[in-house]
Amino acid sequence: MLKGKTLKARCYREVKGQPYVRKEYIKGHPPPKITKFTMGNPSAKFDYQLKLVAEEAAQVRHNALEAARVATNRHLQKMLGTENYCLRILPYPHVVLRENKMIFGAHADRLQEGMRRAFGKPIGTAARIKPNQTIITVNVNENGIKIAKEALKRGRAKLPVPCRILIEKTPD
């Protein structure tokens, strides 16, 4: 691993141990990349709700949530326009991820301490997802169901957890 690089996202996918969330004790925690959680037209009434539901437990990094939001929202905006849907991202990335940086190469033995003082520095945030937890919801009318389903498929490809899409009629 080179200096300045972070570990791959698959290293943080597994849910293990206590979540590290107390930001008042963490110096220099990075802000989450995802800032907008509601897009489209939240005040309108829609007939159908499509949900992206996780099938197993996982940790989803903040940049994966942002990538899923962008992919889903871009398709919906292009095909339906901003007034004909409401997109919501439900989980918030509370868990702070740490990494004990290791340097490889010439003279690296003088710079690093190995596993001595190996607690790690904060590198990002993640959301803990439980099985059957809803990650993304899209509210549309009947003419937008097919487009919303395609948009959720594009968002699902950005997430590290297997998901299914549910279609429900919105209760009046």
Backbone bond lengths (Angstrom), bond angles and torsions (degrees), N, CA, C in turn:
res aa  C-N    CA-C-N  psi(-1)  N-CA   C-N-CA  omega(-1)  CA-C   N-CA-C  phi
1 M - - - 1.457 - - 1.520 108.48 -
2 L 1.298 115.57 137.93 1.453 120.66 -178.58 1.513 110.69 -91.71
3 K 1.306 115.24 158.27 1.465 120.45 178.70 1.529 109.93 -65.37
4 G 1.329 117.27 135.18 1.458 121.19 178.33 1.522 114.33 93.69
5 K 1.314 118.79 -15.84 1.464 121.98 179.55 1.527 109.11 -88.42
6 T 1.346 115.92 152.18 1.460 119.87 175.31 1.521 109.18 -106.57
7 L 1.315 115.50 164.03 1.455 120.68 178.14 1.518 110.36 -67.42
8 K 1.321 116.32 159.01 1.457 120.93 178.60 1.523 109.88 -66.98
9 A 1.324 116.14 156.53 1.465 121.63 -176.86 1.524 111.78 -63.16
10 R 1.343 117.47 -28.15 1.465 119.25 -178.77 1.531 112.06 -64.44
11 C 1.337 117.51 -19.83 1.462 121.34 177.93 1.528 111.76 -70.48
12 Y 1.330 117.25 -19.76 1.464 121.57 -176.48 1.525 112.57 -111.14
13 R 1.340 118.36 1.87 1.464 121.82 -174.35 1.528 112.37 -68.56
14 E 1.324 116.70 -38.27 1.465 121.40 -174.74 1.531 111.19 -72.46
15 V 1.340 115.66 137.40 1.464 120.96 177.74 1.521 107.58 -88.75
16 K 1.343 116.68 113.31 1.463 119.39 178.16 1.518 109.47 -147.68
17 G 1.308 116.23 142.68 1.457 121.24 177.99 1.513 113.51 74.51
18 Q 1.323 114.44 -177.38 1.462 120.80 179.25 1.525 109.82 -74.19
19 P 1.323 117.80 142.62 1.465 118.33 174.78 1.530 110.84 -69.18
20 Y 1.314 116.44 142.02 1.465 123.37 -177.87 1.524 106.71 -100.67
21 V 1.349 117.23 91.44 1.467 120.58 -168.50 1.522 115.47 -123.27
22 R 1.328 119.46 -10.18 1.467 120.62 -172.83 1.524 110.28 -77.97
23 K 1.335 115.50 90.55 1.470 120.66 -173.24 1.525 113.23 -67.07
24 E 1.342 117.30 -21.37 1.466 118.39 179.17 1.530 111.66 -69.25
25 Y 1.352 117.50 -19.18 1.460 121.30 178.13 1.529 112.54 -98.06
26 I 1.323 117.57 -6.94 1.461 121.14 -173.63 1.523 109.21 -104.20
27 K 1.339 115.98 119.20 1.466 119.46 178.27 1.523 109.21 -85.98
28 G 1.314 116.61 132.71 1.459 121.53 172.78 1.509 115.39 70.19
29 H 1.339 117.21 35.83 1.464 117.73 177.61 1.524 109.22 -75.54
30 P 1.343 117.88 136.86 1.465 119.62 -177.83 1.528 111.27 -75.98
31 P 1.332 118.25 146.08 1.465 119.88 177.42 1.525 110.10 -72.34
32 P 1.340 118.23 151.94 1.470 119.40 178.39 1.529 111.35 -67.74
33 K 1.330 115.82 145.58 1.464 120.82 179.27 1.522 111.22 -68.20
34 I 1.330 116.37 -33.17 1.463 120.00 -178.23 1.529 108.84 -82.76
35 T 1.334 116.55 123.83 1.463 120.65 -178.48 1.522 112.03 -119.51
36 K 1.340 117.68 -32.04 1.465 121.15 179.08 1.523 108.79 -98.71
37 F 1.322 116.41 128.82 1.458 120.63 -178.88 1.524 112.70 -112.73
38 T 1.333 118.25 -13.79 1.464 122.85 179.27 1.522 108.71 -127.94
39 M 1.336 115.97 127.02 1.458 121.31 179.15 1.518 110.42 -132.47
40 G 1.319 116.45 165.24 1.457 120.55 -179.83 1.516 110.56 87.42
41 N 1.335 115.84 -137.28 1.464 122.28 -175.95 1.536 109.01 -118.74
42 P 1.344 119.05 90.15 1.467 120.77 -175.45 1.528 114.28 -72.30
43 S 1.329 118.07 -19.24 1.470 119.89 -175.84 1.529 113.13 -87.60
44 A 1.329 118.42 -14.02 1.469 121.03 -177.77 1.529 111.09 -79.91
45 K 1.336 116.11 156.57 1.473 122.59 175.89 1.529 108.26 -96.53
46 F 1.322 115.52 131.99 1.463 121.01 179.81 1.523 109.66 -123.25
47 D 1.347 116.29 156.11 1.467 121.59 -174.92 1.529 113.06 -83.50
48 Y 1.334 117.52 -31.76 1.459 120.66 -173.74 1.527 111.03 -126.68
49 Q 1.351 113.91 149.18 1.462 120.54 175.26 1.521 108.33 -125.59
50 L 1.332 116.62 126.17 1.456 122.46 175.63 1.519 107.73 -106.23
51 K 1.341 115.84 135.67 1.468 120.72 -177.20 1.517 109.81 -121.98
52 L 1.325 116.11 140.59 1.455 122.53 170.60 1.522 106.15 -101.07
53 V 1.343 116.77 112.06 1.463 122.49 -171.65 1.529 109.53 -113.96
54 A 1.335 116.71 130.41 1.469 122.16 179.23 1.522 109.79 -72.45
55 E 1.330 116.36 142.37 1.462 120.86 179.49 1.525 112.91 -95.98
56 E 1.329 117.72 -19.18 1.468 120.23 177.98 1.525 109.88 -144.88
57 A 1.325 115.79 167.37 1.467 121.12 -178.63 1.527 109.79 -74.72
58 A 1.330 115.60 142.64 1.466 120.84 178.18 1.518 109.56 -165.30
59 Q 1.328 114.93 165.27 1.463 121.24 168.92 1.517 106.93 -104.73
60 V 1.328 116.66 128.68 1.460 121.58 -179.88 1.523 107.72 -110.82
61 R 1.326 117.20 120.52 1.465 121.22 -179.30 1.518 111.10 -68.00
62 H 1.332 115.16 155.34 1.464 121.11 -176.80 1.520 112.75 -60.87
63 N 1.336 117.83 -33.93 1.464 118.46 179.87 1.526 111.84 -74.64
64 A 1.345 118.60 -25.30 1.467 120.90 174.00 1.526 110.34 -71.09
65 L 1.344 117.04 -40.33 1.469 120.41 175.87 1.526 110.55 -62.19
66 E 1.326 116.75 -41.99 1.465 120.92 179.54 1.529 110.96 -65.78
67 A 1.337 117.15 -41.05 1.467 120.77 178.98 1.527 110.91 -64.37
68 A 1.345 116.91 -40.37 1.468 120.79 177.68 1.526 110.63 -65.31
69 R 1.327 116.75 -40.67 1.471 121.26 178.85 1.529 110.73 -62.54
70 V 1.327 116.39 -46.83 1.464 120.82 -178.03 1.529 110.80 -64.08
71 A 1.341 117.22 -45.19 1.466 120.86 -178.38 1.527 111.32 -63.66
72 T 1.334 116.58 -44.67 1.463 121.30 -179.44 1.522 110.69 -67.16
73 N 1.322 116.64 -48.02 1.462 121.22 -176.43 1.525 111.74 -65.53
74 R 1.324 117.46 -39.05 1.470 120.21 -178.67 1.526 110.95 -62.34
75 H 1.345 116.73 -43.06 1.470 120.00 -179.95 1.528 110.79 -66.61
76 L 1.335 116.80 -43.35 1.466 120.26 179.83 1.528 111.07 -63.95
77 Q 1.319 116.83 -42.89 1.462 121.31 -178.50 1.527 111.31 -64.79
78 K 1.331 115.66 -41.07 1.458 120.23 -178.10 1.532 111.53 -68.55
79 M 1.339 116.65 -39.90 1.464 120.51 -173.81 1.529 113.50 -89.90
80 L 1.339 118.14 -34.74 1.468 120.96 -174.34 1.526 113.92 -109.83
81 G 1.317 118.51 -23.25 1.467 120.82 -172.16 1.522 109.64 86.19
82 T 1.321 118.18 160.92 1.473 121.12 -172.36 1.526 114.37 -71.65
83 E 1.329 118.87 -18.84 1.471 120.83 -175.32 1.525 113.66 -89.88
84 N 1.337 119.05 -10.20 1.468 121.15 -170.62 1.524 114.41 -106.66
85 Y 1.322 118.00 19.44 1.467 121.08 176.36 1.521 109.31 -158.92
86 C 1.332 115.38 164.67 1.465 122.08 172.01 1.524 107.45 -137.15
87 L 1.319 116.58 117.94 1.466 122.77 -178.19 1.516 109.01 -109.31
88 R 1.341 116.45 131.62 1.469 120.72 177.73 1.526 109.60 -129.62
89 I 1.332 116.02 134.31 1.463 122.95 171.21 1.524 105.43 -99.92
90 L 1.332 117.89 121.16 1.463 120.28 -171.29 1.531 115.19 -90.84
91 P 1.349 121.83 -45.70 1.473 118.36 -177.62 1.528 112.28 -75.31
92 Y 1.335 115.84 145.39 1.467 121.15 176.31 1.531 108.56 -109.64
93 P 1.335 119.05 134.29 1.469 120.64 -178.77 1.533 112.71 -76.61
94 H 1.330 116.81 88.84 1.463 122.63 -179.22 1.528 112.88 -87.09
95 V 1.331 117.51 -34.22 1.463 121.98 -171.40 1.530 109.86 -72.68
96 V 1.330 116.89 125.13 1.467 121.63 178.10 1.530 108.16 -88.27
97 L 1.326 116.33 127.47 1.463 122.11 -179.11 1.525 109.52 -94.22
98 R 1.344 115.90 140.69 1.467 121.07 -179.50 1.522 109.76 -118.75
99 E 1.335 114.46 156.95 1.455 119.50 175.50 1.520 109.80 -144.07
100 N 1.333 115.95 130.92 1.454 122.16 172.80 1.520 106.77 -88.42
101 K 1.320 116.97 102.41 1.467 121.19 -174.36 1.523 110.38 -67.68
102 M 1.324 114.95 134.67 1.459 121.81 175.82 1.524 107.62 -120.59
103 I 1.318 116.60 139.09 1.461 120.98 -178.77 1.526 107.65 -114.68
104 F 1.326 116.11 130.53 1.453 120.59 178.12 1.521 108.96 -114.51
105 G 1.295 116.12 149.37 1.463 120.22 178.73 1.515 110.34 129.47
106 A 1.315 115.31 -170.47 1.458 121.13 -177.20 1.526 111.06 -66.72
107 H 1.311 116.91 135.65 1.466 125.50 177.58 1.527 113.56 63.53
108 A 1.325 117.62 18.73 1.469 119.92 179.59 1.521 110.88 -69.26
109 D 1.345 117.07 -26.66 1.459 120.41 -178.36 1.527 111.77 -63.98
110 R 1.322 118.54 -23.82 1.464 120.64 178.77 1.527 111.92 -80.15
111 L 1.338 116.91 -23.08 1.460 121.03 -173.64 1.521 114.00 -93.11
112 Q 1.332 117.39 -30.17 1.462 118.01 -172.85 1.518 111.99 -112.14
113 E 1.324 114.18 163.62 1.461 120.93 -175.19 1.520 112.75 -110.96
114 G 1.334 118.81 3.84 1.460 120.57 -178.24 1.513 110.70 70.13
115 M 1.340 116.23 -129.06 1.462 119.96 -179.07 1.527 112.18 -93.27
116 R 1.300 118.57 5.49 1.458 120.97 174.07 1.529 108.20 -76.03
117 R 1.315 117.74 131.88 1.477 123.67 -176.79 1.536 110.65 51.91
118 A 1.336 115.13 55.29 1.467 121.53 -170.22 1.523 114.23 -96.24
119 F 1.331 119.06 23.78 1.469 121.05 -175.55 1.522 112.27 -62.71
120 G 1.301 119.22 -38.55 1.467 122.08 176.76 1.514 113.25 98.50
121 K 1.326 115.11 157.83 1.466 122.35 179.36 1.526 109.16 -105.43
122 P 1.346 117.47 148.47 1.469 119.58 179.70 1.532 111.26 -65.12
123 I 1.343 116.00 133.53 1.470 120.13 -179.03 1.521 112.86 -122.97
124 G 1.328 118.45 -13.68 1.464 120.29 -177.98 1.513 110.38 177.57
125 T 1.327 116.30 -174.34 1.460 121.39 178.55 1.523 109.58 -127.50
126 A 1.332 115.33 162.02 1.464 120.76 179.81 1.524 109.44 -147.63
127 A 1.326 115.08 158.32 1.463 121.73 175.18 1.520 107.64 -108.10
128 R 1.322 116.82 134.95 1.461 120.29 175.52 1.522 108.71 -87.12
129 I 1.322 116.00 125.27 1.457 122.85 -177.71 1.520 108.43 -110.36
130 K 1.335 116.23 131.75 1.468 121.85 176.96 1.528 109.19 -96.28
131 P 1.334 118.04 161.24 1.468 118.97 174.71 1.533 110.37 -60.90
132 N 1.311 116.71 142.75 1.474 125.19 -179.27 1.528 113.23 64.58
133 Q 1.318 118.36 19.46 1.467 121.38 176.00 1.529 109.18 -88.61
134 T 1.330 115.88 136.86 1.461 121.22 178.21 1.527 109.57 -77.78
135 I 1.334 116.13 129.58 1.458 121.47 -179.55 1.530 110.44 -99.54
136 I 1.335 116.49 -48.85 1.470 121.72 -178.46 1.522 109.02 -130.44
137 T 1.336 117.46 137.96 1.466 121.23 170.39 1.522 108.70 -120.99
138 V 1.335 115.18 142.75 1.465 122.11 175.51 1.521 107.41 -128.61
139 N 1.324 116.94 123.19 1.463 122.21 175.83 1.523 108.51 -101.42
140 V 1.349 115.95 126.61 1.469 121.55 179.87 1.523 109.66 -143.72
141 N 1.332 115.89 169.38 1.456 121.31 170.42 1.524 108.72 -88.69
142 E 1.333 116.47 176.60 1.467 121.06 -172.77 1.525 113.12 -59.33
143 N 1.328 117.80 -35.17 1.468 119.95 -178.47 1.534 113.06 -72.32
144 G 1.332 119.03 -10.93 1.462 121.55 -178.10 1.515 114.83 -107.33
145 I 1.353 118.01 6.42 1.473 120.46 -175.99 1.529 111.39 -62.80
146 K 1.325 116.65 -47.23 1.468 120.57 -176.90 1.535 111.18 -63.23
147 I 1.318 116.12 -40.68 1.472 121.58 179.95 1.530 110.31 -67.40
148 A 1.345 116.58 -42.10 1.469 120.85 179.58 1.525 110.99 -65.55
149 K 1.338 116.65 -36.48 1.465 120.45 178.61 1.530 110.21 -65.18
150 E 1.323 116.78 -42.30 1.467 121.29 177.25 1.530 110.71 -64.29
151 A 1.331 117.01 -38.99 1.467 121.31 178.65 1.528 110.70 -64.34
152 L 1.338 117.38 -41.57 1.469 120.76 178.47 1.526 111.18 -67.22
153 K 1.329 117.64 -33.02 1.469 120.28 175.84 1.527 110.38 -64.05
154 R 1.326 116.56 -38.90 1.466 120.56 177.99 1.526 111.02 -67.80
155 G 1.322 117.33 -37.17 1.454 121.10 176.95 1.519 112.14 -70.60
156 R 1.342 116.22 -36.62 1.464 121.71 -179.90 1.528 110.99 -61.64
157 A 1.328 117.14 -33.85 1.466 121.32 -179.07 1.524 112.13 -65.29
158 K 1.327 118.01 -21.76 1.463 122.08 -178.18 1.526 112.83 -87.98
159 L 1.334 117.79 -8.84 1.468 121.42 -175.00 1.528 111.01 -99.84
160 P 1.343 118.08 147.36 1.463 121.74 -177.31 1.522 114.17 -86.72
161 V 1.328 117.77 13.50 1.459 121.45 -176.02 1.530 108.18 -127.18
162 P 1.361 118.16 137.99 1.466 118.54 176.87 1.530 110.79 -66.04
163 C 1.328 116.37 136.53 1.467 121.64 -175.50 1.517 110.45 -132.15
164 R 1.338 115.23 160.55 1.460 121.05 171.82 1.522 108.37 -127.18
165 I 1.328 115.49 159.17 1.463 121.52 -178.28 1.520 108.69 -109.13
166 L 1.333 116.63 125.92 1.464 122.40 177.81 1.524 108.89 -111.57
167 I 1.342 115.95 140.46 1.465 121.43 177.22 1.521 107.87 -116.71
168 E 1.335 116.35 124.41 1.468 121.44 -179.37 1.520 109.54 -130.01
169 K 1.328 115.29 148.51 1.462 120.14 173.37 1.523 107.25 -81.15
170 T 1.317 116.89 132.93 1.460 121.60 -178.50 1.525 109.60 -71.40
171 P 1.348 117.92 128.29 1.470 118.80 177.30 1.524 110.47 -68.00
172 D 1.334 116.04 139.65 1.476 120.44 -177.88 1.502 112.44 -79.65
